[in-house]
Amino acid sequence: TGEGKSLTLAVASSVLALLGFNVQCACYSEYLSERDYAEFEPLFNDFGIQAFIVYGTFGTLCENMINKTMNVRDKLRAVVLNSDDAKQNSFDSKLSRASVLLIDEVDVFFNERFYGN
């Protein structure tokens, strides 16, 4: 709506990434997430922080978080099929950066379709 939310989110994401955080920017709309990331990707690249900033929908970011240490679907399939993959420990013990979640259109997040349900 021309209120500068996209710019504010990009600047906040950049500052947090420069301070050492992984930043996830959540939005209800895949189109808006892709548009905003594409618009500010040159800025992220110039600062060398593009690897630490992820834009996506609530669902996509949740899926990424669930599968952070392993692909849960693949692991469950391996357990059910009793394959050798089920016996391997997929946990990555590397130290990682702390993470921050920024929510665009937070009012949509709290409606009955998402958190409010």
C-alpha positions in Angstrom: 0.0 0.0 0.0 3.0 2.3 -0.4 3.7 2.5 3.4 7.3 1.3 3.1 6.8 -2.1 4.8 8.8 -3.9 2.2 11.7 -1.5 2.5 11.5 -1.6 6.3 11.6 -5.4 6.3 14.6 -5.5 3.9 16.6 -3.0 6.0 15.8 -4.8 9.2 16.7 -8.1 7.6 20.0 -6.7 6.4 20.9 -5.2 9.7 20.1 -8.5 11.5 22.0 -10.6 9.0 25.0 -8.2 9.4 24.8 -8.7 13.1 25.1 -12.5 12.7 21.5 -13.8 12.5 19.8 -16.0 10.0 16.6 -14.1 9.0 13.4 -15.6 7.8 10.8 -13.1 6.4 7.4 -14.7 6.4 4.4 -13.5 4.3 1.1 -15.0 3.5 1.6 -14.5 -0.3 4.2 -16.3 -2.3 4.0 -13.6 -5.0 4.8 -10.8 -2.5 7.6 -12.9 -0.9 9.2 -13.5 -4.3 8.7 -9.9 -5.4 10.2 -8.4 -2.3 13.2 -10.7 -2.2 13.9 -10.1 -5.9 13.6 -6.3 -5.3 16.2 -6.3 -2.5 18.4 -9.2 -3.6 21.0 -6.8 -5.1 21.3 -5.1 -1.7 21.7 -8.4 0.0 24.3 -9.5 -2.5 26.2 -6.2 -2.2 26.5 -6.8 1.6 27.3 -10.5 1.1 24.3 -11.5 3.3 22.1 -13.2 0.7 22.8 -16.6 2.2 21.4 -15.5 5.6 18.1 -14.0 4.5 15.2 -16.2 3.3 11.8 -14.9 2.2 8.8 -17.2 2.0 5.3 -18.0 2.9 4.3 -19.1 6.4 4.0 -22.7 5.1 7.3 -22.7 3.2 9.3 -21.4 6.2 7.6 -23.8 8.6 8.5 -26.7 6.2 12.1 -25.5 6.1 12.2 -25.4 9.9 10.8 -28.9 10.3 13.3 -30.2 7.7 16.2 -28.3 9.1 18.2 -31.3 10.3 16.7 -33.9 8.0 13.9 -34.4 5.5 11.1 -35.7 7.8 9.2 -37.3 5.0 12.2 -39.2 3.7 13.2 -40.3 7.2 9.7 -41.5 7.9 9.6 -43.4 4.6 12.9 -45.0 5.5 11.7 -46.1 8.9 8.4 -47.5 7.5 10.4 -49.4 4.8 13.0 -50.4 7.3 15.8 -49.3 5.0 19.5 -48.6 5.9 18.8 -44.8 5.6 16.6 -45.1 8.8 19.7 -46.1 10.8 21.8 -43.1 9.8 21.8 -40.2 12.1 21.0 -37.1 10.0 21.5 -34.6 12.7 24.0 -31.9 11.8 25.8 -30.8 14.9 27.5 -27.8 13.3 27.0 -24.6 15.2 24.7 -22.3 13.4 23.7 -18.7 13.6 20.8 -17.7 15.8 17.6 -17.2 13.8 15.1 -14.4 13.7 11.6 -14.5 12.2 10.1 -11.3 10.7 6.5 -11.4 9.8 5.1 -9.2 7.0 1.3 -8.5 7.3 1.2 -9.8 10.8 -2.5 -9.2 10.9 -3.0 -11.9 8.3 -0.9 -14.3 10.5 -3.3 -13.8 13.4 -6.5 -14.4 11.4 -8.4 -17.6 11.5 -6.7 -19.0 8.4 -3.3 -19.2 10.2 -2.5 -18.9 13.9 -6.0 -17.8 14.9 -7.5 -21.2 13.9 
